[in-house]
């Protein structure tokens, strides 16, 4: 019996080795035949999983940029993804070839929830109509309107009053800032100011923050890499759909309030405008203006608004604590242009080149969304000598644009001079792509920029930021670990000026 057992085991082992070898040869032959850009050699089934450090997708892809150049291919499981790095290549993809690279690619961790609805993760006619409607409506209710500037000033003043109650004691600014900037966005989407203690406000933004947090976990990144395997593995990525549906349920309740009090002649907010459009198109069997599209679009807009401005401001505060000389220059410019006796206005920005440069440099340096969101090729194309078939997913790395030494003299250091000319005037740089570029540019960019300037200047007009702890360049450096780059947790004291 014993010799037969050894023979059987030996035979099975030989079959296993032969099968693996055959699989590898078949995979390698198929892989080599494709005229895709070069990249690290993938393994069967898992692709380049071993080339990506767990939880550090953006950082891993940046290292491969050094090795393979501005255009290379990685395999997420069996799926090839073309990675685009550096300003020139990313601009070519997002701006010059916007039509060819304009589709949204696969993001398995959130696609299972959105299912092609909404504005951020949709394609085709749905995306076109949601995008056009959202840009127009956000502009009508906010961007460029005096009332929006006044609303932001009001929220910033309320934030100043709240901060003064701390009497200079150390505090974590995260919740304070997030509530204030989120309230501005709520007034445009939901039509009225939310009190921070309001349970509806708390639920909406707690679910938004939790969704973003889950999407940024290493588990979600792993699901986006090998979704076929991760659907069988338990972990926090399994909660993304459930938490998103909880958020949608909160939005649904708000929509029902709007429906009960809707006056088509006098829309109050984004939701009213969408409901009116739904009524206008109710006889159209192919309409994209459906309840599910409304809910998923508001869900996407909330995710974009929840962290963008608030997290950027927290990064800015941490940077000013690290470089007090930058804060001194900002205080000097604010005092010269605005003084202490009136509120900053958006029109002041053109006379404040240093403040403008610092805000732009903060956005560049912190790389809030380092990976961008996946794009996809809309048709078979030739790109830089390679063949990209229709449907090929593409990663245009924003962090590689912001770290491109051909565009920024000290790409890994915070340096406002990146946005200043030799005379100290503000110098625009097209390589600053914090909101992406081209057709998929963030629809909330205009509002976010207004908020950043007004909140930033009003806070610095009233306070000097200090901390007993000394922060280092390592503390403020972008971590490139998740979907969003969050700053380290920290406390500071707001000292009244």
N, C-alpha and C positions, 0 to 999 in steps of 0.2 A: 504493500500500500504506500509506504513512504516514498519509494522511488517514483511511483505514479503521481503522487502529490507534487513532487518537485517538477516532474515533466509538465503537469498541468499548469502550475504556477509559471513556469518558464515560457510555456506557449502563450498564456494570457499576457504576460509581460511583453513578449515579442510582438503580439498583435497590437497592444497598446502603443508601444514605441513606433511601430509601423504606421498606425493610424495617425498619431500626432505628426510624424514626419510627412506623411502624405498631405495632411491638412495644411502643414506649414508650406510645403512646396506649392500646393494649389493656391493658397492665400498669397504667397510671395509672387507667383506668376501673375495673378490678377492685379496685385498691387503695383507691380512693375510696369504693366501694360498701360496704366493710366498716365496721361500727360499732365499730371498735376504738379504744382511746385514741389521742390524737394523738401525733406523734413526727416525727423528721426524715424528709423525703421519701426513699423508697428508690429505687434505680435497678434496672432489669431485671437479672435473673440474680444480681447481687452484693448487692442489697439496700442495707444501710447500712454496708457494709464500709469505705467511705471516712470514716465518722464515728467509727470505732473505731481508735485508735492501735495499731499493731502491738505485741503483747505487753503492752498495758496495758488490757485489757478492763474491769476494775473501775474504774480511774481515768477511763476514757472515759465509762462509764455514769454515774458520779457527776457529771460535768460536764453531761451531758444532763438530769440531775435538776434542776439549777439552771435549765435552760432550759424544760423541759416539765412540771415539777411531779412529784408523787409517783406518778403512774400514767401511763406512756407506752409506746409501741410502737416497737420496732426490728425490722428484718428481717435475719435471718441467711440470706443468699442469698434464696430465695423464701419462707422460713419466718418468719411473724410471731412475735415473742416479746414478751410484756407484762412490763415492768420495774416492780417495786414498790419504792418508796423511802420512807424515814422510818419512825419507830416506829409511828405510828397505822395506816398503810396495811399495813405488814408484819405487825403483830399481827393485823389484820383478816383477812389472807390465811392466816397460819400457825396462828392460834389460833381466832378467831371462826368462820372458814369452813374449818376444817381438813378436813372431808369433801370439800368442793367443790374444794379446791386440794391435796388430799393425795396425788395420784399423783406418781410420779417422771417427770420430763420426759426429753427426749433429751439424752444426753451422748455424741456420736458417737465421741470419742476413746477412751472406755472401754467403750461399749456393744458394740462389735465383739468385745470379749473376754468380758464378762459374759453377754451374750445373754439377759438376763432372769432369770438365776439369782442366788442370794445374797440379801443383806439390803439393801445400799445402793442398787442400781440396778434393783431388781425392782418389780413391781406385783402387784395382785390377791391371790389366795390365797397365792401363794408368799411375797410380802412379809409378809403378815399372820402366817403361821405362822413364818417365820424370825425376825421381830421378836419375837413373843411368846416363842418358845423361847429366843432369845438374851438377852432381858431377864431372864427367869426364871433361866436357867443362870448368867449373869454374877452375878446377885444371890446365888444359892446358893453359888457358889464364891468370891465376893469381897466384893461391896458390903455394907457394914455389918457385916462379920464381924471379930472381934478378930484372927483369924489373918491377915487381909489387912493390917491396921494393923501387925502385928508383922513381916510380910514386907516392907512398905515401909520400916519402921524399919531392918530388917536391911540392905536394899540401900543405904539412905542412909548407914548407918554404914560399909559397905564402900566407898562412894564417898568418904566423909571420909578413911578410911585411905589410899586411893589418892591423893587430893589432897595429903595431908600429905607424901607421898613426893617431891613436886615442890619442897618447901622454899621456897615462896613465889616460885619462878621463873615468869615469864610463860608461860601456856599457853592454847591454844584449848580451851574447855570442851565443844565440840560432841560429840566422841566419848565423852568421859567420862560426860556427862549422858545421852546417848542410850542407851548400853549399860545404865546403871543403871535407868532408868525402863522400858526395854523388857523387862528381865528380870522385872519384876513381872507384866507382862501375860502373858509366856510361861508363868509358873507357873500362871496360870488357864486358858489355852488348852491348853497342852501338859503341864501337871501337874508340872513340875519346873524347878528353876533351871538356866538355861543358863550355863555358864562362858563368859566373853567370848572366850576363845581357841578355843572349840568351833567347828569348821568349820561345823556345821549352823546354829548361831546366826548366824555371820557371813554365811552365804549367805542365810538367810531375811531378815535385816534389810538386807543390801546390795541384794537384789532389791526389797524394799519401798521403800527409799529411792530407788532408781533409777526405779521405777514412778512414784512421786510427783513426782520431778524431771522426768520426761518429760511427765507430765500438766500440769506447770506451765510448760512451754516456750511461747513464742509460736507455735510450729508446731502444738502441740496446740490452743491457743486458736483458731488459724485453721481447724483441722480441725472444731472445734465450730461455727464460723461458716459455713463453706462446704464441708461434707464431700463433696459431689458432685464438687467440683473437686480437693480435697486428696488424694483416693484415687489420683489419677494423678501426684501430685507427691512426689518423694522428700524425706526429711527425718527428724528424730528421732521424729516422731509415728508413724512406721512401726514403731518398736521396742516400742511399748507392749504389744502383744499378745504378742510373743516374750518380753519380760522378765516379764510377768505369768504366762505359762505356765511359765517357769523357776521362779517363786515357787511356783506350784501344784504343780510336781513335787517341790519340797522339802516342802511340806505333805503331799503324798501319801505320802512316805516315812515321815513322822511318824505318819500315820494307820495305815499298815501295821504299825508297831511297836505302836500301841495295839490294833489288831485281834488281834495275836498274843498279847497279854497281858491281854485284856479280862476283867474280872470284873463281870458285870452287877449283882451285889449290892453292889458297892463302886466306883462310878465315881470316877475320879481327877481328871477335868478336863472341859473343854468337849467335846473330841473324843469321849471315852468316852460322855458323855451323848447326843451326836448318834448315835453308833453303836448305842446301846441303843434309841433312838427309831426308827432305821432298821429294826432287827430286829422291833420291835413292830408296825411298819406294812408289813412286807414283803408281806403279802397284799392290801394296798390298792393297786389299780391307779392311783389318782389321788394317791398320797402325794407330798408335797413333800420328804420326807426321803430324798433320794437322795445318792449320792456326789458328784455334780457340785455340788449345792447346799451340801453340807458344805465342799467345797474352795473354792468362790467366796465363801461366807460368811466363812470363816476368812481368806481373802485380803482381804476388805473390812475385817474387824476389825483385821487387821494394819496395813493402810494407815492406819486411823484412830489406831492406838496408836503407830505408829512415830514420828510427828512431833509429835503434839499436845502432850504434856506436855514433852518434851525441848526443842522449839523455843520454847514459852512460857517455860520457865525461862531459856533463853539470852537471849531478849528481856528478861526481868526483870533478869538480871545486867547487861546493857548499860545498861538504864535506871538501875540503882543506881550504876553508874560515872558516869553523866551527872549524877545528882542525889544526891551523897553525903549531903545533909541528910536525904533519905528513908531511906537506909541507917542513919543515926544513930538516927532515931526507931524504926526496926524493931529495932535492937539493944537499945535501951532497953526496949521493950515485951517482947521475948523475955526479957531479964534479969529484969524485974519479975515476969512471970507464970510462967516456966519455970525460970529460972536457968541455971547451967552444969553442974549435976551430975546431971540426969536427961534422958531423951529427951522431946521434945515428943510430946504425945498429941493425937489428933483432938479430944478433948473440950476442949482448951485453946483452941480456935478461938473459942468463944463469949466468952472473956475477952480476946480480942486484936483489938479492932475495927480498929485501924490496920493490922495485918498483913492482916486480911481485906479491908480496903478497897484496899490496895495490890495484892493478888492479883487482885481484881476489876477494878481499873483497868488493870492490865497486860493482862488478857484483852481488855478493851474497846479499849484504845489500840492494841494490836498487830494487831487484826483478823486473826486467823490464817487464817480462811477467808472472805475478803471477799465473794465472790460468792454464798456458799451453794452448794447443788447444785440444779440445775434442777428445778422442780416442774411439774405439768401439771394442767389442769382436767379433772375427772372427768365433767362433764356441761355442757350449754349453760347458761350463767348470765348474769344481769345484774349487773354490778359497777360501782358508782359511775356509773351512767348509760350504760355501754358494754356491748356484747354480746361475750362471750368464748365461742366455740364449744368443745364438748368436744374435748379433745386439744390445746388451745392451751398452748404452753409458757410458763412464768412464771419470772422471775428475782426472788425476794424478796431484795434486796440487804442483807446483814447489815451491811456497812460503812456503809450509809446510816443504819441504826439507831444504830450506835455513833458516828456523826458528826452526829446530829440535835441542833441547837441548842435545840430545845424540851425535850430530856431531859438534856442535859449543858451546863453553863455555858461550858466551854472545850473544845469537841468535838475540836479539833485539837492540844490540849496535854495532856501527862500530868499528871493532877491527882487524887490520892487523895480529895480532898474531894468528888468526885462521889458517893462512897459513904460519906460521914460526915454525921451530923446536926449540929445546932448545939451539942450537948453532947459531941461526939466519939465518939458511939456509931455502930456500923455501920448503914448505911441501904441496904436492898435496893432495887435498881432493876430493874424488869421489862424495861427497854430494854437490859440486858446480855444479849445473845443469842449468846455465843461458841459455844454448842453447838446453835444454831438453836432452834426452838420448835415446839410442837404435836406432831403424830403422827410427824413425821420427825426429831424431836430425836435427837441422837447417843446410842446405847445405852451408850456407855462414859463418859458424862458423870460419873456418880457416882464411878467409880474414878479418873478423871482429876483430879477436885477433891480427893480424898483425897491422891493422889500430890503434887499441886501444893503443898498446905499442908505436908505432912510433909517433903518434900525441901527446900522453900524454907526452912522454919524450922530444920531440922537443919543445913543448910549455913551459914546466918547465925548460928546459935548458936555455931558453931565457927570461923568465918572472917570477916575483913573483906575486902571485894573492892576491889582497887585496880588502877590502870593508869597507866603513864607517859604514855599518850596521853590527850588531853582530847577527849571526845566532845561533839558538838553536838546540838541538837534535830533538825537535818536527818539526823544519823546514826541516830537512834532512830525517826524518823517511818516509819509504814507506807508501803511502796512501791506497793501495789496493782498489782503487775505480773503475778503468776501465780496459780495455783490456791491456793497457800499463801503467806502473807507470811513470808518468812524474814528474820532480822536480817542485817546486814552481818557479814562475817567479822571477828573481833576476838580479841585475847588479853587475859588479865587475870591478876593474881597473887592467890592465896588466902593471906592472911596470918593465921596462927593467932592466935586471941584468947586 
